Structures are given as structure tokens and as C-alpha cells.
Amino acid sequence: MTASFKRLTRPAIRQLRPGQKITEHDITAEKLADGDVRYSVNIMVHGRRIHRVIGTEKAKTTRHQAEQFMEQARSDARAGRLSLPSGRKLALTFAAAADSYVKHLEDGTGRNITVKRRQLRMYLKPFFGAMRLDTITKFTVDRYKKRRIDAGGAANGTINRELATLSHLFSVAVEAKWLDRRPCKIEMLKEDPGRIIALSDEQCEALMRAGAESANPYCSLFIAFGLNTAMRHSEILAARFDLIDFGKLRLFVPDAKAGQREQPITPELADLLRAERETRDDPDGWIFPSPHKDSGTGHRARMDGPFDDAVARAGLDPLLVTPHVMGIPRSPSWFRLASTSRRSNESAATKPWRGCCAMCTCMASMSTAPFVRSGERCLNLRGTDAAARLHRNYTRGRWRRPEPGLSRGRN
């Protein structure tokens, strides 16, 4: 329906003096210094402010053209509205979506909420905040990468963690019906492989001796767990005796990072746990019970202090040798069961080269191309019978022997 104008009429516009203007129904006519009249619009369409100069009378622009522009803007907005998910009337800005995203994580089972909240507050919201969530493009994300790199101080890995938060926000937005689809595909930056620290047999033995001499009665058991299973720090401390199947050499991990799993353990660790279990008052309880009766979990939360002390007494650097380092693959003589590496257990479905033995996992992490998908490939790359004996193909659940005539040299 055409608006009725009472002030912005042709006679009123002609009577304007230079610098004067009339505004009605979001249309402004302003008399310029040269006597020309400029028409502009300033409207809010579905939460988006549009301030645009339409043209001047010398360029054959009239009030009617300003009205047509406003109607076209509203029509375009209505058309864009049809692509919104059911129940939504306005498109979300990134800032509003970020706040809803954090609340969604807090109300559910979100992880790393503190880190994600900081990434959103310090980096993502200042850049994307005013943008509509559904209008973010790959080019926009690339501009964000460039700005973070140009600012200096942020490694590619740090920026990738921020992009991972952005990607997860997109996924949550689709799942929660804030969007009907992901706005764009996010490509990560290339990261350096980083430094790989693997303990030698002598260093492992020195660390075990230092753990046995520790004042903490659980230090040696913690180190034995790390060297024989490559489990994460928190997973080790949350282990229970009643979750161990000594016959199958398996430990059930109910709350692993990638979901529950059965963690293989070595016969040596199983023997150690059997002996430890016989000395406990609670043979079915926590392997690393908390010293505090009012503990919320019932088990110890950290072993950093005793472990760092053992590392120092073993002649190693506590800044380099962390509990995570105990899980990095070592030489064949140390392994009793290759499947004890968490990398060859929990990630075989998503990363094919990790479905091999622990030594191949280490080699693949130092190579530019993923490899080792079968026992034959493992044997070819390593060139030793020990590697073939260590190999287990857990994606198929059976041992694969190398076919006759296969070369044992590198391809």
C-alpha cells in the first residue's frame, strides 16, 4: 500500500533552502548547496539497518524511486526469510548466536566451555559479531585467518582451535534449528608436526625406579599405567579394579574422550594390578583412591607433583617429559602388546593410518603422508619381523600375516 505523504510533497521540496531537508516515511529529501535535491532512505528491514542514497533530481531521481527501493528491500528480505528454519522470524547475528551457543553447552554436556567462551569473547565475536550468522562465507573466514596471522603471536594451531569452535557453533546452530544449513565450509591452516619426544628403554627403566622410590605410594603404579597403556592422565586416575577383565587383558574406560572403550593392558601390568588388588581394603574400588573423604569423584584428580619429582630424580627434564610423553611409541623391545597405544585403539575408524601398531603411529606422525593400513604395509615400511609381530589390525579384529613374496624393504 502506497504511503500518504503530507510533508514530503513536491511544493514543500521546491521551497527548501540549501542545507534544509524533510524526512517522512523513512525518506529524506535534502537541498544541496548547488540547488539540487538528494533523496535517501533510512529503514530497518528484519533487524537490518539500510541507509542508502538513492540519487538526485539532476540524475532524474524522484520520491517515487525511493519508495520503489524501499519496497524492493522489503521484498528481498521476505524472500530471504523463507530460507529461515521453522519458528524463526529474524536471522541471528553471530554475537547473539555465540551467546546462545555457550548457554547450549552449559545446559548440555558441552566440553571445554571455559576455553570456547574465551575464544568467542576475545577473537571470534569482535570479528564476526555484527554479521548475520547465515551470511558468513569462506572468504569471510579466510579474512579472519589473515587478521589473526597478521596480528602476530598466534600459531596456526591456536587459530585452528578457534576455527574448530566456530565450526562447532555452526553444527550446533543447525542442530538447534537456528539455521537450516551450515553457512560455509571451514578449512584449517597447516600445522607444524611439532617436536616428538619418545623415551628410550633406559629412560623408561629409570623413570620406573624413580617412581618406586617416590614418597607417593601410587606414583610407580601411575607410571606403569602410562608406559604400558598410553592412557591419558585423567583416564588412568579414574580406573577401577572392577572394570578390569584380567582374562581378556582389557580395562573398560567409560568416560574416554572419544566415548567409552575397552583399553588393552599388558600382561605385566595385569600382574602388577592383581598384586596391588590383594593389598587393598576395597578390591573392587578405585585404583587411585582420593586421600580426601569428601572428594566429589572418589579418586585422585592429578598426579603432576609426584610424577614431576620422579622425572627429575630419573635425570629427565620435567618441562619436556609429561604424562603424555609416556604414551608416545618406543622401540620394539619395550612393547609387549602394540594395541596398548590409545591412538591405535580409539581412532582407527576415523584415521586409517592409526589403525596399525604403535610404532607405525609414531612413524606416521613424523611423515607428510598417512600410511600403514595393513600388516603387509607395516612389514614393508619397517623392514623387521618385530614390526610384523607387533602389528594388530583392530579395524577387522584379526591378525593379518604378510603374503609370501612381499619385499621387506621400503617402497
N, C-alpha and C positions, 0 to 999 in steps of 0.2 A: 504494500500500500504506500503510495507516494505521500511523503510528509508535507504538511501545510506550513509554509513559511510566512511569518508576519513581520519579521525584522530584516531578514536577508532577502530583500526584494531588489529588483533592478533599479528603481528610483533611489532607494537608500544607498545602493552601491555607488551610483553615479555621484552622490553628494559627499562621498568620503573625501577627506583631505589626506595628503601624503603622511604615512605613518599610522593612520587610523585603520581600524578593522572591525568587522562584525562577525560574530560567531553564533550559529544556530543549527541545531540538529547535527552537531559534530562537524559542521562545515564552516570554514573560515575564509572570508574574503578580505584581503588587505590591500590598501592603496600604497603603491611603491613611490619612491622619490621621483621617478620619471613619468608618473601618471598612470602607469599600467596597474592592473589588478591581478593579484595572485590568489589562486584558490588552493586550499589544502584541507586535509581531513585528519581527524584525530579520534579514532574509535577503538573500543575494546571488543574483540571478537573471540568468544570462547576462551577467555583467560589470556589472550594475547593482545598486546597494545600495538596498533598500527598507526603510525604518524607519517603521512606522505603528502608531498606537494604534488598536486595534480597538473598544474600548468598556469599560464597567464592568458589574459584576454587577447593580447597580441598574437599568441600562439593558437587562437581560436578555441580557447578553453572557456566553458561556461559552468554555471552551477549544476546544470543537468548532468554533465560529465562527472562531476564529483559525486553526485547521487548514484550514478551508474557504478562507479568504482566501489562505493560502499556496499552496494547490493551484491556485486561480484565477489567481494571479500567474504561476505556472509555466506554466499552460496558455496564458495570453496571450502569454508570452514565446515559447513554442514556435510559436504561430501567427504571431507576428511574424518568427520565424526562417525561416519558409517563403519569405518575400519576399527573403531574402538571396541574393546571387549564388551560383552553384555553387562549392563549395570553401570558402566562408566559414562559420565556426561562430559567430563573435561579431561584432556590429556595431562598426564603428570609431568611436572618438571623433574629434573634429576635430583634437585635438592629435596623435594618432597618424597620422591621415591627412595632416596637414601635413608631418610628418617624412618620411613615405613619398613625398609629392609632391615635396619638394625632392630626395630621392635619385633619384626617377624622372627629374627634369630633368637632374641631374648625369650620370646614366648614359646619357641620350639626347642629343638636340640641343636642350635647353632654352635659352631666351633670357632675358636679364635676371635671372639666378638670384640675383645679389647683392641686387638691389632686392627681389625677391619674398621672399627669405629675411628681409630686414629688415622688410618689411611683415607677414609672418607672426609674427615674433618680437615686434615692438613693439605691434601693433594687433590682428591677427586672432586669434591664439592666446589672448591674455589675455581676449578676449570670448567666443569660441566654444569654447575649449579643452576644457572638460569635457562639452560637448554631444555626443550621438551625431550623426555626420555625416548620417545619413538622417532625422533629426528636425528639421533646420534648416528653418525656414519663411520665407515672405516677410515675415511680421510680425517674426521674429527679425532678419532682415537690416535691416528698417526701424528697429528699435531700435538696431542698430549704427550706422546712419547718424546717428540723432538723438544718440547719445552722442558721436560724433566731432564733430558740429557744435556741440553744447553745450560740449564741451571747449575750443573756440576754437582758432584758429591753423591750422586745416586748411581749405583751399579745396575747393570742390566737385570740382574737377579732381583734387586729391590723393586725395579719398575715392573717386572713380570709378576711379582706378588701383588702389586696394586692392580694390575690388569686382571689378575685372577679374581680379585674381589669384584671388579667391575663386571666380569663375565658371570660370576655367581649371582650378582644383583640382577642381571638380565634374565637368568634362568628362574630366579625366584619371582620376578615380575610376570613372567609367562605363566608360571605355576599358580600364582595368586590371582590371575586374571586382570592384572594391571595393564598388560599388553597382550595382543593376540599373537605376536611372534617376536623373536629376538631382533633388535634393531640392526645389528651387523655382526659380522664375524671378526673376532679379535685374534690377531697374530702376535705371538710372543717374540721378544727380542732374543737373539742368540746369546747364550751364556757361556762363559768360560768353564771348562770342566772342573777347575779348581784343583787344589792340592789333595792328593790321596795319600793318607798315612796308614800304612799297614804294619802291624807288629811282627817282628821276627819270632822264631821259635824260642830263642834265648830271652827275648824281651817278655814274651808271654810267661815263661817259667819264672823269670824274676818278679813279674807282677803277681803271680800266684803265691810265691814265697812271701812277698811283702804283705799280701792280703792275709796270709796265715799268721803273720806276726802282728797284725793290727790289733789295737785295743778294742775295736768294734767286733763283736762275735759274728756278725753277719757279713763282714767285708769279704772274706775269702769265698763265701758262698755266692755273693753278688758277682764277683769277678769270674767265678766258674760258670755262672749262668751266661755272662756276657761273652766269654770266649767259646762256649760250646753251643750257644743257640743264636747269637746275634740279635736277641730280642731288644726292644727299646727299654730305656731306663724305667719308665713308668710301668711297662708290661711286666718286667722282672719283679718289681716290688709288689705288684698286685697278684702274683701267682699264689696258688693254694695247693696243698697236698691232695685234697680230694678231687682235684681236676687233672691229676696225673694218671695216665694209663701206663703202668710200668711194663705190662706185657707187650704193648704196641709201641712203646717209647714215644708217647705223644703227651703233650700238655695242652689242654683246652684253654684258649685265650678268649674270654667272652667279650672283652671291650678293646679290641685292637683298633688301630687307626683306620684300616680298610674293612672293618667288620670282624665278627668272630671268626676264629680259625683254629685249627689243630696244629700246634707247633711241634715239629720233631725235636727230640732231645737225644744226645749221645748216650751210649751205654755207660760211659764213665760218669756222666752227670747223673744218670739214673741211680747208679750205685751210691754216689755221694748223697743223693736225696733220700734214698732208703735208710742209710745210716743216720742221717740227720733226723728223719721222721721218728726213729726209735727213741731218740733222746727228748722228744717234745711231750709236754703235758697234753697238748691238743694235736693228735696225729692227723687230723683232717682239716686243720685251720690254715691260717696264713703262714707262708714260708718265711716272710719277713714281717713279723707282727710289730705293731707300733708300741713303743715304750710308754705311751700315754694312754691311760684308761679311758679318757674322754675323747679319743680320736674319732673323727667322723667316719673314717673309712675302715679302721681296724688294722691297717697295715702302714708301714713306713711310707713317707711321701718322697724323700730324696735320700741319696747316698753320696752326694757330692763331696762332703768333707772327708769321710773315711777313705773314699776312692782316691781323691787328690793326694792325701797323705801317703797312701800305698804307692801311687805313681811316683811321688818324689823319692820315697825310700827305695824304689826299684831303679833309681837313676834315670828316670824319664822326665819329660817336661809336662807338668800339669796343664799348661796352656794349650798344648798340642794333643796330648793323649787324654781323651774324654771317654765316657762310657760308650759313646757311639763308635769310637775307633775300634773297640773290641769286636765289633761285628763286621769289620772290613776283612775280606778273604785273605788268607795267608798261604803258605806253602803246602804242598800235598801231605807232608809228614804230620802236620798239625791236625788235619781233618780226619775225623772218624766217620762222619756222615755228611755228605755235601749238602743235603737238604736242610741242614740246620740254619742256613742263611735265610733270613726273613725275605730277602729280595727274590730268592728262587721259589718262595712259597706263596706269598700273598699277591704277587704282581704278575704271575705267569699269564693270566688271562688278558691283561691289558698291555703288557710289554713282552713280546715274544722272546727277545734275547735274554730276558730274565728267567725264562723257564728252564734254564740249564743249571749247571753246578756253580758253586760259589766262586771258584777260580775264574770261570768264564764271565761271571758277573763283573768281577774286578777288571778283567781284560776289556770287556765291552764298555765299561765306564771310562776307559782310557783311550778308546778308539772313536773315530769320527763316524763309523758306520755300525749299526747294530748287526750282530751276528750270533752264531751258535743257537741253532734251533733243534738239534738232534744229537744223539751220541756220536754219529759218524762225523758231523761237523766239528764237534768238540775234539774228537781224536785228531782230525786233520789239523786243526789250529794249534793245539798244544803239542802234538807230536810225541806224547808219552802214554804209556799204558796206565799210569796212575790217574791221568785225567779221565780216561775212559771208565776206570773203576769207580771214580768219584761221581760220574755223571748219573743223574736220575731224571727221567722225563716225567714230571708231575702233571703235565697237561694231559697225558694219556694214562698215567698211573701204572706204568710198567717200564721195565729195563729194556733199553734198545741197544743191541750189540752192533758193532760196525760190520758192514758187509765185507766179504772176502775181496781182496784185491785193492782195497782203498789205500791211497797213499797216506803216510803219516807225516808228510811234510806240509808246510804252509802252502795254501793255494796261490 
